[in-house]
Amino acid sequence: MAEEKVSGPASYFPSIEKKYGKPIDYWMTQLESVADRKHMDQVAYLKEEFGMGHGHANALVGWFRQHRE
């Protein structure tokens, strides 16, 4: 049986883990500290505090906001 191709924000996860050396759960924990902020403010937080690129930060925030509830 063929594996289902990952799409959307999760498709960035392997490269995020490789580039920044932390598991996705680490980034979800970091986002919990700014959970009350707007989407783009959360993206800015990851970019400013961790030097993350916009695409990676946006993917993490999108996933976080979608699955947080």
C-alpha positions as CSV (number, residue, x, y, z in Angstrom):
1,M,0.0,0.0,0.0
2,A,1.4,3.4,-1.0
3,E,2.1,5.9,1.8
4,E,-0.1,9.0,1.9
5,K,1.8,12.1,0.9
6,V,1.9,14.7,3.6
7,S,0.7,18.1,2.5
8,G,0.0,21.5,4.0
9,P,2.0,22.9,7.0
10,A,3.1,19.4,8.1
11,S,5.0,19.0,4.8
12,Y,7.5,21.4,6.2
13,F,8.1,19.5,9.5
14,P,11.0,17.3,8.4
15,S,13.0,20.3,7.1
16,I,12.1,22.4,10.2
17,E,13.4,19.6,12.5
18,K,16.5,19.2,10.4
19,K,17.3,22.9,10.1
20,Y,16.6,24.0,13.7
21,G,17.5,20.8,15.5
22,K,14.4,20.6,17.6
23,P,11.3,18.4,17.4
24,I,7.9,19.9,16.4
25,D,6.7,19.4,19.9
26,Y,9.3,21.9,21.1
27,W,8.0,24.5,18.7
28,M,4.4,23.8,19.8
29,T,5.5,24.5,23.4
30,Q,7.1,27.7,22.4
31,L,3.9,28.8,20.7
32,E,1.9,28.1,23.8
33,S,3.7,31.1,25.4
34,V,2.3,33.4,22.8
35,A,-1.0,31.6,22.2
36,D,-3.0,34.8,22.9
37,R,-1.3,36.7,20.0
38,K,-2.6,37.0,16.4
39,H,-1.2,34.7,13.7
40,M,1.3,37.1,12.3
41,D,2.5,38.1,15.7
42,Q,3.2,34.5,16.5
43,V,5.1,34.2,13.2
44,A,7.1,37.3,14.1
45,Y,7.9,35.8,17.5
46,L,9.4,32.6,15.9
47,K,11.4,34.7,13.4
48,E,12.7,37.2,16.0
49,E,13.4,34.9,18.9
50,F,14.7,31.9,17.0
51,G,15.9,33.2,13.6
52,M,13.3,31.1,11.8
53,G,12.5,31.7,8.2
54,H,9.0,33.1,7.3
55,G,7.8,29.9,5.6
56,H,8.8,27.6,8.4
57,A,7.4,29.9,11.1
58,N,4.1,30.3,9.2
59,A,3.8,26.5,8.8
60,L,4.3,26.0,12.5
61,V,1.8,28.7,13.5
62,G,-0.8,27.4,11.0
63,W,-0.5,23.9,12.4
64,F,-0.6,25.2,16.0
65,R,-3.7,27.3,15.5
66,Q,-5.5,24.5,13.6
67,H,-4.8,21.8,16.2
68,R,-4.8,23.7,19.4
69,E,-8.5,23.5,20.2
